[in-house]
């Protein structure tokens, strides 16, 4: 995932905190057997919900 932000609005430390807390919440709530793609979808949703601009992984061609 790629994160984009306006440097005047949110710092890298704040982004790191949001990402860490979102990942922790997802891991705590969801089953450990969830495939990586499931975690990625959840993380994508949570980060967008918190106002970050995110993009999903792109495949190489």
Number of C-alpha atoms within 10 A of each C-alpha: 12 10 13 11 14 9 8 6 7 11 12 10 9 11 16 11 12 17 18 11 12 19 17 11 13 15 15 10 8 12 10 9 7 10 9 9 9 12 17 16 11 17 21 18 14 18 18 14 10 11 10 20 15 16 12 12 9 8 5 4 3
